[in-house]
Amino acid sequence: MRILIAALLLLPVVCFSQPGIEKHYKIYDTRTQKTTTIEEIAAGCKDADVLFFGEEHNDSAGHYLEAEFFKALYKVYGDKLALSMEMFETDCQLVLDEYLDGYISEDRFIKESRPWSNYKDYKPAVEFARQNKLDVIAANTPRRYVNMVSRKGMRSLDSLPKASKKYLPPLPYDTLAGRYYEKFKGFMGGGSPGTNNPKIYYSQSLWDAGMSYSIYQYWKKNKDKKIFHMVGRFHCDEKLGTLAQLQNKKSSLKILNISCFSDASFDNPDWSKFSHLGDYIILTDPGLKKTF
């Protein structure tokens, strides 16, 4: 999850394309209570509007799976598919589109779109979209505005010029009380400094509100397409966070979610311990090298 921590460090990246990676992940369907496959999930998305893939940002197997899921969805749904990404911010949509459409080089794209430092983990999905002329949504709220909220509070956004607000969800945005807030406090360490500062939670909520709005706006214009959203799993586990905000915008939207993470119980998992997290659970081998 990407929660108010500065940009990721540049470290060696592990890329999986070799045979045998299948031994390093297990997929479980919480509704059928059976293990399943990428292909079965893709086929099972027939009636879904959005599929969230909740990742751990340094999970090498998880990144491999994101690209494989995207490819599997394309095999079933073809050009009626779009990719949405937490990893790009809304004010970089033009640069992203220019790259996807072949106007600018990859070098200029990377320099001007402010990708995460582990962009190599996400490149396979972006390149697949580019090769197959699929839309990619730069879904996330620009970090400069998230930083504003963490310093000055959510009302500070009201003073921004109109040109700036076009990169934000409608103000005031939702902050989701209840279970998500309690999870956030727990993740931040209970009574540690800043935990009880509402500005910190409001800045987290701005990410959720921003991503949900980006997805919703795209869906309204492209209701015949399925959207595959790649995001840190904190933003969609238990169908909270970004997923809940999107569902609130349109209650009839059919949204499925995957929670993918490494766990010490990988060799002999008790799936019942994880079933509350989503429609599908993917456990990855904790012995695999992380990407950073």
C-alpha positions in Angstrom: 0.0 0.0 0.0 1.2 3.5 -0.7 0.3 5.5 2.5 2.0 8.8 2.9 5.5 7.5 2.5 8.0 9.1 0.1 8.8 7.6 -3.2 10.2 4.1 -3.5 13.9 3.5 -3.6 15.7 2.6 -6.8 16.7 -1.0 -6.3 17.2 -4.1 -8.5 14.1 -5.5 -10.1 13.2 -9.1 -10.4 11.3 -9.9 -13.6 9.5 -13.2 -14.0 9.0 -14.7 -17.5 10.7 -18.1 -16.9 8.9 -21.4 -16.6 8.1 -22.5 -13.0 6.7 -19.3 -11.6 3.4 -21.2 -11.3 4.9 -23.0 -8.3 5.3 -19.7 -6.5 1.6 -18.6 -6.2 -1.8 -20.1 -5.3 -5.1 -18.6 -6.3 -8.3 -19.1 -4.3 -11.9 -18.3 -5.1 -13.6 -17.3 -1.9 -17.1 -17.8 -3.3 -16.6 -21.4 -4.5 -14.1 -22.1 -1.7 -11.8 -23.7 -4.3 -8.4 -23.0 -5.8 -8.7 -21.5 -9.3 -6.7 -20.2 -12.2 -6.1 -16.9 -14.0 -8.1 -18.0 -17.0 -11.1 -19.0 -14.9 -11.2 -15.7 -13.1 -10.9 -13.8 -16.5 -13.9 -15.8 -17.8 -15.8 -15.2 -14.6 -15.6 -11.5 -15.1 -18.2 -11.6 -17.8 -20.7 -9.6 -15.7 -18.2 -7.4 -13.9 -17.5 -3.8 -14.7 -14.2 -3.4 -12.7 -11.7 -5.9 -11.4 -9.3 -4.6 -8.7 -5.9 -6.3 -8.4 -4.7 -5.4 -4.9 -0.9 -5.8 -4.8 2.0 -5.5 -2.4 4.3 -3.1 -4.2 7.4 -5.2 -3.9 5.9 -8.6 -4.6 7.8 -10.0 -7.6 5.2 -12.8 -8.2 2.4 -10.3 -7.8 3.8 -8.1 -10.5 4.1 -11.1 -12.9 0.5 -12.0 -12.1 -0.8 -8.5 -12.8 0.5 -8.6 -16.4 -0.8 -12.2 -16.8 -4.3 -11.2 -15.6 -4.4 -8.3 -18.0 -3.4 -10.6 -20.9 -6.0 -13.2 -19.9 -8.7 -10.5 -19.8 -7.7 -9.3 -23.2 -8.0 -12.9 -24.6 -11.6 -13.0 -23.4 -12.8 -9.4 -23.9 -10.4 -8.0 -26.5 -10.6 -4.2 -27.0 -13.5 -4.0 -24.5 -10.8 -3.6 -21.8 -8.9 -0.8 -20.2 -6.1 -0.6 -17.6 -6.3 1.7 -14.6 -3.3 2.3 -12.5 -2.5 3.8 -9.1 1.0 4.2 -10.3 0.3 7.3 -12.6 -1.2 10.6 -11.5 -4.1 12.3 -13.2 -2.0 15.3 -14.4 0.2 12.8 -16.4 -2.7 11.4 -18.5 -1.7 13.5 -21.5 1.9 12.2 -21.4 0.7 8.7 -20.9 -1.7 9.0 -23.9 1.0 10.5 -26.1 3.3 7.5 -25.4 0.5 4.9 -25.9 -0.4 6.6 -29.2 3.3 6.5 -30.4 3.9 10.3 -30.4 6.7 10.4 -27.9 9.6 8.0 -27.0 9.7 5.8 -24.0 12.6 7.9 -22.7 10.5 11.1 -22.8 7.5 9.3 -21.4 9.5 8.1 -18.3 11.1 11.5 -17.8 7.8 13.4 -17.9 5.2 11.1 -16.4 6.8 10.7 -13.0 6.5 6.9 -12.8 7.3 5.1 -9.6 10.9 4.1 -9.2 10.0 0.5 -9.7 8.3 1.2 -13.0 9.9 -1.9 -14.5 7.4 -3.9 -12.4 4.5 -2.3 -14.3 6.1 -1.8 -17.7 4.8 -5.2 -19.0 1.2 -4.2 -18.5 1.7 -0.7 -20.0 3.5 -2.2 -23.0 0.8 -4.8 -23.6 -1.8 -2.0 -23.5 0.3 0.0 -26.0 0.8 -2.9 -28.4 -2.9 -3.7 -28.4 -4.2 -0.1 -28.4 -5.9 -0.3 -25.0 -6.6 2.7 -22.9 -4.6 3.3 -19.7 -6.1 5.5 -16.9 -3.7 7.6 -14.9 -5.9 7.2 -11.9 -4.1 8.6 -8.8 -4.3 12.1 -7.3 -1.1 14.1 -7.8 1.1 13.8 -4.7 1.5 17.6 -4.4 -2.2 17.8 -3.4 -2.0 14.9 -1.1 0.9 16.6 0.6 -1.2 19.8 0.9 -3.9 17.9 2.7 -1.5 16.2 5.1 0.0 19.6 6.0 -3.0 22.0 5.9 -6.1 19.9 5.9 -8.7 18.9 3.2 -10.2 22.4 3.0 -6.9 23.8 1.8 -7.8 22.3 -1.6 -10.7 24.8 -1.9 -8.3 27.6 -2.5 -6.7 26.0 -5.6 -7.3 27.6 -9.0 -9.8 26.0 -11.3 -7.0 24.6 -13.5 -5.6 22.7 -10.6 -8.9 21.3 -9.4 -9.5 19.4 -12.7 -6.9 16.9 -11.5 -8.9 16.2 -8.3 -12.2 14.5 -7.4 -15.1 16.8 -6.7 -14.7 18.7 -3.4 -15.4 18.0 -0.7 -14.5 14.4 -1.1 -15.6 11.4 1.0 -13.4 10.2 3.8 -15.0 6.8 4.7 -15.5 6.5 8.4 -15.8 3.1 10.2 -13.9 0.0 9.4 -11.5 1.6 6.9 -10.5 4.3 9.3 -9.9 1.7 12.1 -7.7 -0.3 9.7 -5.8 2.8 8.8 -5.1 3.7 12.4 -3.9 0.1 13.0 -1.6 0.2 10.0 -0.1 3.5 11.1 0.7 2.0 14.5 -2.1 2.9 16.9 -0.8 5.6 19.2 2.3 6.5 17.2 2.9 10.2 16.3 0.5 11.5 13.7 -1.9 8.6 14.0 -4.7 10.7 15.5 -4.1 13.7 13.2 -7.1 13.7 10.9 -5.1 15.4 8.2 -3.1 12.2 7.7 -6.2 10.1 7.2 -7.8 12.8 5.0 -4.7 12.7 2.7 -5.1 8.9 2.5 -8.7 9.4 1.6 -7.8 11.8 -1.2 -6.0 9.0 -2.9 -9.0 6.8 -2.6 -11.4 9.5 -3.7 -9.2 10.4 -6.6 -8.7 6.9 -8.0 -12.4 6.1 -7.6 -13.4 9.2 -9.5 -10.9 8.6 -12.3 -12.3 5.1 -12.7 -15.9 6.3 -12.5 -15.4 9.1 -15.0 -13.9 6.6 -17.5 -16.6 4.1 -17.0 -19.4 6.7 -17.6 -17.9 7.3 -21.1 -17.0 3.6 -21.8 -19.8 1.5 -20.2 -19.1 -1.3 -22.6 -15.5 -1.8 -21.3 -14.1 -3.7 -18.4 -11.6 -1.9 -16.2 -8.6 -3.7 -14.6 -7.3 -1.5 -11.8 -3.9 -2.1 -10.3 -3.5 -0.7 -6.8 -2.0 -1.4 -3.4 -4.1 -3.9 -1.6 -4.8 -1.7 1.4 -6.9 0.4 -1.0 -9.3 -2.4 -1.8 -9.0 -5.3 0.7 -12.3 -6.1 2.3 -13.8 -4.0 -0.5 -13.0 -0.8 1.4 -11.0 2.3 0.4 -11.0 3.1 -3.3 -13.4 0.2 -4.0 -15.9 1.4 -1.5 -15.8 4.9 -2.8 -16.3 3.7 -6.4 -19.2 1.6 -5.2 -20.7 4.6 -3.5 -20.6 6.5 -6.7 -22.7 3.9 -8.5 -24.2 1.2 -6.4 -25.1 -1.0 -9.4 -21.5 -1.3 -10.5 -20.3 -4.9 -10.4 -16.9 -4.8 -8.8 -14.7 -7.8 -8.0 -11.4 -7.7 -6.1 -8.2 -9.7 -5.8 -6.0 -9.5 -2.8 -2.5 -10.7 -3.6 0.3 -11.0 -1.0 3.0 -13.2 0.3 2.4 -15.2 3.5 4.3 -17.6 5.7 1.5 -20.1 5.4 2.1 -20.4 1.6 2.9 -24.2 1.7 -0.3 -25.1 3.6 -2.7 -22.1 3.7 -5.8 -21.9 5.8 -7.9 -20.0 3.2 -10.6 -19.2 5.7 -8.3 -16.8 7.4 -8.1 -14.7 4.3 -11.5 -15.0 2.8 -12.8 -11.7 4.2 -10.3 -9.8 2.0 -12.0 -10.3 -1.3 -13.5 -12.3 -4.1 -10.1 -13.9 -4.9 -7.1 -14.4 -2.7 -3.6 -15.0 -4.2 -0.8 -16.1 -1.9 2.7 -15.8 -3.2 5.8 -17.5 -2.0 7.5 -15.5 0.7 10.8 -17.0 -0.2 10.9 -15.2 -3.5 13.2 -12.1 -3.8 11.3 -8.8 -3.5 11.6 -6.2 -6.3 12.9 -3.6 -3.8 
